[in-house]
């Protein structure tokens, strides 16, 4: 699995905006669910297949969240770029009325400063071992 991911420390009610260059799978995962996701275990996430960028999520509870942009599969990669950030523009915050969607269960298949760059990751066999 190839992904772009960025950890974001957010408070309940904060807005996280994820931008991407092509239609792709976009997910917002809690820290625990991100660990499950990387190991190919059942996990909950907000989001899904997205056609238009950006996508904005309302954080359901405070903590460390991972914005994930999937880059396709090993055999069918997608050349997609993206980024994620906590929205600080008050006008944009006021314009977003939608609440975070309910989490989706997907079957198996905190620092003070967070990195500014989105990191690209590829799962290794070690990530899939329990």
N, C-alpha and C positions, 0 to 999 in steps of 0.2 A: 504494500500500500504506500502510495506517495502522497504526502500532504504538505500544506503550508500551515503552520500553527503559531499562535501567539498567546502567551499567558497574560491575563489582565486581572489585576486586583481591583474588585469593584464592590460597591455597597448596594444593598437592596434598593431597587428603583433607578439605579444608574442605567444609562443607555449605552449599549455597545453597538458600534456600526462596523460592518464587515463589507469591504469593497473587493471586487473581483473582476477580471477582464473578460471572462467567457462564462456561459452557463455551466454550472457545476453544482456539486453537493456542498452545502455550507452548514456547519454545525457549531453550536455553542454548547460546551460541555463543562460540568463541574470538574474539580480536580480529581475526585474519585472516579467519575465516569470516564475521564480522559485516560486514566491508567488502564481501565478495563478495555476501552476502545483500542489502545495501542497493543494490548495482548489478544485482541480478537474476541473478547468476551462480550456477553450481553451488557448493554449500556443504555442510558437514557440521554437524550439530547434535544435541543431546540433547533428548529430549522428544517432542512431537507433540500431537495433539488430546487435550485433558484435560477431563474432565467435572467433577471435584471438586478444590476448592482446600483446602489448599495442595499444591504439588508440591515435593519435596525432591530435590536432585541432589548427588551426591558429586563434587567437582571432580577430574577425572582428572589434571591437571597444573597447576602454578602459573602465574600470569599474570593478564592482564586478561580477564575474561569478561563477556559481555553477556546479561542476562536480557531476553527479548523476549516480550511478550504481543501477539499480533496482534489488531487491531480490525476484522477482516473485510476486505472489498475496497472499492474505490472505489464500486462499484454496490450492494454489500450490506454496509454498515458495521454493526459490532456496538458497542453502547454498553457497554463493559466497563472496569472500573477494576481496578488491581492495584498490587503493589509487590514488591520483591525485596530480600533482605538475606542476609548471612552469618550463619548460626546460631551463637550464642555460648552458649546455654543448655546446660550440660553434660548435664542430664537428657535433653534432646531429642536431643543428639548420641548419647548412649548408646542411645536408643530406635530410632534409624534404623540398620537393619542392611543395607539394600539398597545395592548398588554402583551407580555411574552406568551406565546402559544404553549399549550400543555406539552410536557415532555413526551417524547416518543421512545418506546422501548424498542431497541433493535436487537434481533437475535444474534447469537454468536457469529460469527464470521470474523508559604507567603513571604515574599521578599519586599523590602521597601521600594526598590527600584526595579522596574521590569525592563527587559530588553526593548530597544526602540525598533529593532528590525524583526520582521517576520522570519522565522526559521523554517527551512525545508527539511523534512525528515523522511526517512524510509525505514520501515520496520525491518528488524533483523530477526534471525531465528531465535536469538536470545530473548527478544521481546515476547515471543510466542510461547516460551516455556513457562510452566508453573512449578 
